[in-house]
């Protein structure tokens, strides 16, 4: 009988599921892709159903079910905090209690997956894995390294905000950790809110805004979360206010309470309201926050290197989504190689909790390294054609890949905005050429066009270059493998004028290096474009419009029809206006 492990991120933002058969990842996906609500939090029933279908099994066939959460973790530390901060503890408890989805009744929710589920048998299969250990596992076990330093760093999970470890073979050893509320993630969230971006997950907007400013206020910003001698950091309680709690989940939508206090505004002035003008001060403050965040990350990584003496590091957690910082690690720390998974954020703890159980607890051998994020939904040409025909949409069919790439690359060269829906959906927050909107990167007007007429988002937000892996060194100052668009590198100065659509204001780009063995169709398309233009790059942004990335053909078609995209490619089917 095969050993089948289902991993979950449940009752937490970015709920997700992943399934492994005999240690091999079969499928992984976020619940938001099915529910169509960003960062959906709750019981991931649809993601579970998808994983079971992909593995060809039922709940009865599962060997174990892992949850990336352990309510029993750090009980003494939690009790000490309650005694010292009773008001904050009460608010956090009230916020948690308000979430009706009770982790203790998790097994009963599996009736939503299979009506006749044996919930008592399921309860016996549940394994609760600490949040940050799940993050560590999601980064180390799929990496190509037999031995590496490992870092998990985010807002908070199971009372921990940062965890340092060492991975070797099938074992992960935890070396040090930082307790809530000292948190790089919450530090960044406080400034995100202060700058007028109040929603869960808005931190990337501050990262995109930062290059428009100068880091003039690093000294003041550092007062909020100071570095500690020896390699960690602490917090200054007077700048924060957690009496309203932190994250709650009304209607399964993660909502962050304001976390900056009065002292914060005394130091930095009145907070910007959403919709207010973005001034140079706001840009300079964003730049300063990003700079200090980078220094904290490098400070912690230097400590981790001192503890391990290793040259390779694996990183996960919400702060690991800071691609600007990630791109600077090898230049600012002793680490020479960095691996970050496609779902470094909390969706990844479904995968990580299962991997921790498989390798750390069961001692199973590791499988091949993971450089592909394509673990989500896929649809046949027949299903796609049936959807288009049912909607009365005219299309052409191009079953030959070379022919398809010739048609689509011609459209891109002619200035078209292309919706590209191909193969399995990606696991994680980045579109990587499976659910992407593509544009010629030579177009100077592309950024304004996409932000205003298609994505309908802030004008300062940049767009990413997908580049053939064999050409990275010709266009970027660093040549490191970046399969998941997880790092920002400087674009070679002489090349920037050639690709204005993907060159950010500071001359950088958040690249994806496209490998032919990982993404053959996407590599073939970029290669066709390269043959015609001499540019081995396409502008790539997620296929969505203020919603989760499209998951099914009907989502892609709806997005295409309500925006001003010119061409829609669904598998081998091509739709034009």
Secondary structure, 3 states (H helix, E strand, C coil): CCCEEEEEECCCCCCEEEEEECCEEEEEEECHHHHCCCCCCCCCHHHHHHHHHHHCCCHHHCCEEEECCCCCCCHHHHHHHHHHCHHHHHHHHHHHHHCCCCHHHHHHHHHHCCCCCCHHHHHHHEEECCHHHHHHHHHHCCCCCCEEEEEEEEEEECCEEEEEEEEECCEEEEEEEEECCCCHHHHHHHHHHHCCCCCCCCHHHHHHHHCCCCCCCHHHHHCCCCECCCCCECCCHHHECCCCCCEECHHHCCEECCCECHHHHHHHCCCCCCCCCCCHHHHHHHHHHHHHHHHHHHHHHHHHHHHHCCCEEEEECHHHHCHHHHCCHHHHCCCCEEEECCCCCCCHHHHHHHHHHHHHHCCCCCCCCCCCCECCCCCCHHHHHHHHHHCCCCCEECCCHHHHHHHHHHHHHCCCCEEEECCCCECCCCCCCCEEEEECCCCCCHHHHHHHHHCCCCCCCCCEEEEEHHHHHHHECCCCCCCCCCEEEEECHHHHHHCHHHCCCCCEEEEEEECCCCCHHHHHHHHHHHHHHCCCEEEEEECCCCCCCCCCHHHHHHHHHHCCCCEEEECCEEEEC
